[in-house]
Amino acid sequence: MDAPSFSTFAALSELVVTSGVLYVVITNFKGRGFKGKVALAVILFEFFINMMYMIVRMDHHSAAPNPNKLFIAFAAAHGSLSLLVFILLVVYCSLAYADMKKGRHFFQEHKKQTYVFLALWLTSIISGEILYFISY
């Protein structure tokens, strides 16, 4: 089965988004400021494109006549994790922006949270790429 164009675009764009997230977090973690414009672009793209994609796919899977229960459970876990890390991204970037105005570096000052966030983000990305390759 050939992958739909939107699925391929979402799978590839998620890698670009991840590069942006890593850039924003690692730059701030190293004490080199907060890249607010990059963070905003990543958040907006993630919200308007990738979240929309997940909604479309959720509707597609729930309408399937004989859905694979294990696949649906994996997709639901991925979707839930993706929503969680998106919310964390928005919250952490908002805090990092506020800290930047005070001359502080949020991700540098909150190392454990940063490590946990990055681990969850990467788990979400990897699970999404696995779903793409399982599906097509």
MARGULUM-531114 format. One record per residue (C-alpha): residue number from 0; x, y, z. Coordinates in pm, 1 decimal. Layout:
// MARGULUM-531114
[NUM; [X; Y; Z]]
...
***
This chain:
// MARGULUM-531114
[0; [0.0; 0.0; 0.0]]
[1; [132.5; 343.6; -91.0]]
[2; [144.6; 597.2; 188.3]]
[3; [-87.9; 896.2; 151.8]]
[4; [97.9; 1219.4; 80.4]]
[5; [-21.5; 1379.5; 404.9]]
[6; [115.9; 1081.5; 603.0]]
[7; [453.7; 1103.8; 433.8]]
[8; [463.9; 1479.7; 479.0]]
[9; [375.9; 1445.2; 849.2]]
[10; [639.7; 1175.6; 904.9]]
[11; [912.1; 1381.1; 737.8]]
[12; [806.8; 1713.4; 886.6]]
[13; [814.4; 1563.9; 1234.2]]
[14; [1186.8; 1509.8; 1189.5]]
[15; [1229.1; 1876.9; 1097.3]]
[16; [1014.3; 1982.7; 1392.9]]
[17; [1228.9; 1765.5; 1620.1]]
[18; [1540.3; 1938.4; 1488.3]]
[19; [1378.8; 2270.3; 1580.6]]
[20; [1284.7; 2149.1; 1928.6]]
[21; [1635.5; 2015.9; 1989.2]]
[22; [1786.3; 2343.0; 1865.6]]
[23; [1567.3; 2554.4; 2095.0]]
[24; [1617.6; 2334.4; 2402.0]]
[25; [1989.7; 2263.1; 2360.8]]
[26; [2074.8; 2624.6; 2280.9]]
[27; [1899.9; 2739.4; 2598.6]]
[28; [2045.0; 2446.2; 2794.5]]
[29; [2394.4; 2562.7; 2698.7]]
[30; [2318.1; 2914.7; 2820.8]]
[31; [2298.8; 3078.2; 2478.5]]
[32; [1960.7; 3242.7; 2512.1]]
[33; [1617.5; 3130.0; 2406.9]]
[34; [1530.6; 3112.0; 2038.6]]
[35; [1173.1; 3234.3; 2076.3]]
[36; [1093.3; 3280.6; 1707.1]]
[37; [1207.6; 2927.0; 1626.3]]
[38; [1008.6; 2793.0; 1922.3]]
[39; [696.8; 2980.1; 1809.2]]
[40; [733.2; 2852.7; 1452.3]]
[41; [772.6; 2494.7; 1576.4]]
[42; [472.9; 2524.4; 1809.8]]
[43; [248.3; 2673.7; 1541.3]]
[44; [351.1; 2416.1; 1281.2]]
[45; [303.7; 2134.1; 1528.6]]
[46; [-40.6; 2262.4; 1624.1]]
[47; [-179.2; 2342.8; 1279.9]]
[48; [-24.8; 2060.1; 1077.1]]
[49; [78.0; 1763.0; 1287.9]]
[50; [-207.2; 1780.2; 1540.2]]
[51; [-450.5; 1806.3; 1249.1]]
[52; [-289.0; 1500.5; 1094.7]]
[53; [-334.9; 1300.4; 1414.3]]
[54; [-703.4; 1396.7; 1427.5]]
[55; [-749.9; 1284.2; 1066.7]]
[56; [-574.5; 952.7; 1134.3]]
[57; [-772.3; 892.7; 1453.9]]
[58; [-1094.6; 933.3; 1257.7]]
[59; [-963.4; 702.0; 984.8]]
[60; [-867.0; 423.8; 1228.1]]
[61; [-1187.8; 443.4; 1428.3]]
[62; [-1392.7; 403.6; 1108.0]]
[63; [-1206.2; 90.8; 991.3]]
[64; [-1434.0; -216.7; 962.2]]
[65; [-1198.9; -464.8; 1138.8]]
[66; [-937.8; -262.4; 1325.5]]
[67; [-628.3; -432.2; 1464.3]]
[68; [-672.7; -379.3; 1838.3]]
[69; [-299.4; -386.0; 1913.9]]
[70; [-231.4; -129.2; 1642.4]]
[71; [-513.6; 93.2; 1769.7]]
[72; [-376.7; 71.2; 2125.5]]
[73; [-25.7; 161.1; 2004.5]]
[74; [-161.5; 450.5; 1798.4]]
[75; [-366.9; 574.1; 2094.7]]
[76; [-63.3; 557.3; 2323.8]]
[77; [142.5; 745.2; 2065.1]]
[78; [-128.5; 1008.7; 2022.6]]
[79; [-162.6; 1057.2; 2397.9]]
[80; [212.9; 1089.1; 2441.1]]
[81; [233.1; 1329.9; 2147.1]]
[82; [-34.8; 1550.0; 2299.8]]
[83; [144.4; 1545.7; 2635.4]]
[84; [481.1; 1646.3; 2487.2]]
[85; [317.1; 1916.3; 2278.1]]
[86; [159.5; 2065.7; 2590.1]]
[87; [494.8; 2039.2; 2770.2]]
[88; [664.3; 2211.6; 2477.0]]
[89; [421.5; 2503.3; 2494.5]]
[90; [450.7; 2533.6; 2873.1]]
[91; [829.8; 2500.4; 2882.2]]
[92; [881.1; 2743.6; 2594.4]]
[93; [653.5; 2994.9; 2765.6]]
[94; [854.2; 2960.8; 3086.4]]
[95; [1183.4; 2979.3; 2895.5]]
[96; [1068.4; 3296.6; 2721.3]]
[97; [972.3; 3455.1; 3054.0]]
[98; [1305.0; 3347.7; 3206.9]]
[99; [1494.5; 3489.1; 2908.6]]
[100; [1348.4; 3831.7; 2986.8]]
[101; [1498.6; 3797.1; 3336.0]]
[102; [1839.5; 3693.1; 3198.8]]
[103; [1791.9; 3328.8; 3298.1]]
[104; [1804.7; 3000.2; 3106.0]]
[105; [1507.0; 2776.9; 3184.7]]
[106; [1635.4; 2452.8; 3035.7]]
[107; [1979.9; 2499.0; 3190.0]]
[108; [1830.5; 2560.3; 3533.2]]
[109; [1591.7; 2263.1; 3510.6]]
[110; [1818.3; 1984.0; 3389.9]]
[111; [1610.0; 1686.3; 3509.4]]
[112; [1292.5; 1826.0; 3355.6]]
[113; [1482.1; 1893.2; 3034.3]]
[114; [1614.8; 1536.8; 3016.7]]
[115; [1270.4; 1389.4; 3087.4]]
[116; [1107.8; 1619.1; 2831.1]]
[117; [1361.6; 1529.8; 2561.3]]
[118; [1327.2; 1157.5; 2637.4]]
[119; [947.3; 1180.7; 2609.6]]
[120; [970.6; 1390.8; 2292.2]]
[121; [1206.3; 1144.6; 2125.0]]
[122; [991.0; 849.1; 2235.2]]
[123; [691.1; 1018.9; 2077.3]]
[124; [878.5; 1082.9; 1753.2]]
[125; [1017.1; 731.3; 1732.0]]
[126; [675.6; 577.2; 1800.2]]
[127; [522.8; 796.4; 1529.9]]
[128; [783.2; 692.4; 1275.5]]
[129; [725.4; 326.6; 1372.4]]
[130; [351.7; 374.2; 1315.5]]
[131; [422.0; 519.7; 972.7]]
[132; [639.7; 225.4; 870.6]]
[133; [398.6; -33.3; 1015.4]]
[134; [108.2; 126.5; 827.2]]
[135; [280.5; 154.7; 491.0]]
***
